[in-house]
Amino acid sequence: MITYIKGTLIEKNPAYVVLETAGGVAYEIHISLATFSLLKETENVKLLTHYVIKEDAHQLFGFFNEEERSLFRLLISVNGIGVNTARLILSSLSTDELINAIATENIRAIQSVKGIGLKTAQRIIIDLKDKISKNAPQNIEKITISYNNNRVEALSALLSLGFAKNSADSALEKIIRVEGTHLSIEELIKKALKVL
């Protein structure tokens, strides 16, 4: 898994950047408008990443901070939300706006994103409300990602092994419901392989 990429900013536009690393390898990294606006015109850039493997493509998604990456991972854990839709949501709403919309069940705010209908907005709220807590000081919301990162990593591994997203996600959900949220990535994968 590629956690972050640090390098020289070769190209920057609202949809992606190109970073050249010390080894002379240049990476095309898909970004949201939020990350685009936070990137200064400096040469040296560090982006947190999420690596997506599909049958027809390998894609890197980059994020300026951990909050945005965590939200991206939460969004793609929702059934029916793909990486491009998640990036569109993060381009249309700031992380604070999205967290507030989910926490306060503001369906209209989520529906304001192009292509997000009522059912999808409701699904985002239902699936993610419990994973977002509003207990931080001065009402700055924090994302509770205790088990979700392990689940996302396990799902990514299962997809790379050739399992369908829906069945792999469903298997992981059942395992977490029965076993609890303390399982490591390896334990989640092993248990999922037994039921898939």
N, C-alpha and C positions, 0 to 999 in steps of 0.2 A: 504494500500500500504506500502511495506517495503522500506524505503528510504535508509537506510544503515545498515550494520551489523558490529559490533565491537567485536572482540574476539581473542582468542588464536589460532594461526595457527597450526593446527594438521597435515595437509597433504598439500603438494604443488606439483603440476605438471602442464605442459603446458596447459592442458585442463580444469582443475578445482582445487579448493582448498576446504579444509574442515576447517571451523572456529567453534570453540566451544565458546559459549557465557557464561556470568557469571551464567546464570541459569542452566548450564549443558547441554544445547541443542546444538547439532552440526549441522551445515548447510553445504550442498554441494553446492558450488557456481561455475557456469561455468564462465570461464574467457578467455580473448584473450591472445595471446602471448605478446602483449604490456603490459598488466597488469602483466602478469607472470614475465616479465623482470624487472618491476619496484618494485616488492615485494622483500624486503630484507628478510634475514633469521632471522627476529625478531619475537618474540612470539606474540606481540600485533599488530593486523592488523585491519584497518577500510576500508571496501569496500563499495562504493556507489552501489546500486542495482537496478535492474529492474526485476519485478516479472511477469512471464508469466504463464497464466492459459490456458491449453488446455484440451480437452476432456479426453485425456489419460495420461496427466502429468502436474505437477506443477513444474516450473523451476525458479531458481534464477540465474541471470546473474550479475556478479560483475565487477566493474570498479575502477581503481586507482584514476581517477579524473573525474570532471564534464564534461570536454570537450569530453572525450571518451564516457561517457554515453549519452550525448546529440547527438553525431554523431550516436551512435547505435540506438537511438530513431528516428532520422531522417531517417536512412536507412530502418528500419522496417516499416516506413510510406509509403515507395515506394511499389507500387503494384508488387508482385512477389518476394519480398525480405523477407525471413523469418529470425527468430532469429539466426539460425545456419549460414546462408549465411552472415548476418551482422557481426557475430563474426569472420567468416573467412576473410571478407574484412578488419576488424580492426586488424586481426592477420598478414595480408599480407602487409598492408600499414600503416604507422604511421598516426596519426591524421592530422599532417601538410601535409603529402603527399596526403592524401585523400581530404582534403579541397582544396589544390592547384589544384588537378586534376579536381575537380568539378568546381571550380571558373574559370579555364582556358580551360574548356571543353576538357580535355586531355583523350579522350576515351581509347587510348592505355594503359595508366597507370591503369585505372580501369579494363580493360580487362586482365591485367597481373595477376589478381587474378584467381586462379583455379576455373573453373566452371562459370565464368562470361563471357557471350557472348556479341556480339555487341549490340543487342537490349536492354539487361539488363543494360549495361553500359550507353547507350543513355538515357534510362528511369531514371537512377539515376541522371544524369546531368540535364535533363529537369525538374525533380521534385524538385531537391534540390538546383539548382543554385541560385534561388531568395532568398533562406533561408540562404545563406552563404554570408557574406559581407566581403570586403577586406579593410575596412576603418580604421583598427587599426594601431597604430603607429608601425614603423619598419616592416611593412608588416606582422605582426602576425595576422592571420585571427581569427575572432571571429564568433561563430555560432549564428545566430539570431533565438532565440527560443521563441519569444514573444508569439505566439499563439500555436506553435507546441506542447509544453508540455501539454497544455490543451487538444489539439486534441488527443494526444497519450493517456492521462489519460482517456478521454471520450471513445476512441476506446477500450481500455482495459476493461472498465466497460461494454460496450455493448457486447464485446466478452464473458465476464463472465456471461452475461445474456442469452447467447445462440445464439446471432445473428452471421451470417456469416461475415467474415472479409471484403470481397469485398463489400457487400451491406452496412455494417455499415460505412466503409471508404468512400464510395460514398455519403452516406447521409450526413456525416460530412463535406465533401468537398463542397457539394451544399449549406449547411447551412452557412459555412464560406464565400463562394462566395457572397451570398445574404446579410447576416447580418453583415459581417465584422469580424475582428480578435479580437474584444474586449470581446467576450462572455466568461463567466466562464465555468468551467468543468460541473457544474450542469445544466447551461442553454443549453450547447451543447447536453448533454444527453437527457434532456427533449424534446428539439426540434427534436432530432433524433428519439426518441421513437414515436413521432407523425407521422413521415413519413415512418418508417420501417414497 
